[in-house]
């Protein structure tokens, strides 16, 4: 559930088709994802999931899967 919501948010941010975003999609310019897009995604995730994503953790997000796992871990701790 978390991954699908993140994929939909990211697709909206980068104006892409949601089905084209997989868990292995890399958060790089090669995929049309700029640093500002990642920042927007983090803000949207914080609002939607009602969590705080620490700035120092954002640098560890290399793929969509990394963000999903991070959020799932926070949600399971709460």
C-alpha positions in Angstrom: 0.0 0.0 0.0 2.8 2.4 0.9 4.7 1.7 -2.3 1.7 2.3 -4.5 0.8 5.6 -2.9 4.5 6.8 -3.2 4.5 5.7 -6.9 1.3 7.7 -7.5 2.7 10.8 -5.8 6.0 10.6 -7.7 4.2 10.0 -11.0 2.2 13.2 -10.4 5.3 15.2 -9.4 7.3 14.2 -12.5 4.3 14.0 -14.8 4.7 10.3 -15.6 2.5 7.3 -15.8 2.1 5.6 -12.4 2.5 2.2 -13.9 5.9 3.1 -15.2 7.2 3.6 -11.6 8.4 0.4 -10.0 10.0 -0.3 -6.6 13.4 -0.4 -8.4 12.9 3.0 -10.1 16.0 5.0 -9.2 15.7 8.5 -7.9 18.1 10.0 -10.5 18.0 12.4 -13.4 18.3 9.4 -15.7 14.7 8.6 -14.8 13.7 12.3 -15.0 13.8 12.7 -11.2 15.6 15.8 -10.0 16.6 16.6 -6.4 13.7 19.0 -6.2 11.3 16.2 -7.2 12.6 14.1 -4.3 12.2 17.0 -1.9 8.6 17.4 -3.1 8.0 13.7 -2.7 9.3 13.7 0.8 7.1 16.6 1.8 4.0 14.9 0.3 4.9 11.6 2.1 5.2 13.5 5.4 1.8 15.1 5.0 0.0 12.0 3.7 1.5 9.5 6.2 1.7 12.0 9.0 5.3 11.3 9.7 8.6 13.1 9.9 11.4 12.1 7.4 14.7 13.4 8.7 16.9 15.3 6.3 19.9 13.1 7.0 17.8 10.0 6.0 16.8 11.4 2.6 20.3 11.0 1.3 19.9 7.2 1.7 16.9 7.0 -0.7 18.3 5.7 -3.9 15.1 3.9 -5.2 11.4 4.2 -4.6 11.7 1.0 -2.6 14.0 2.7 -0.1 11.4 5.4 0.7 8.6 2.8 1.0 10.6 0.6 3.4 11.6 3.7 5.5 8.0 4.8 5.8 6.8 1.2 6.5 9.3 1.0 9.3 8.2 4.3 10.9 4.5 3.3 10.6 5.2 -0.1 12.2 7.0 1.6 15.1 4.0 3.8 15.9 
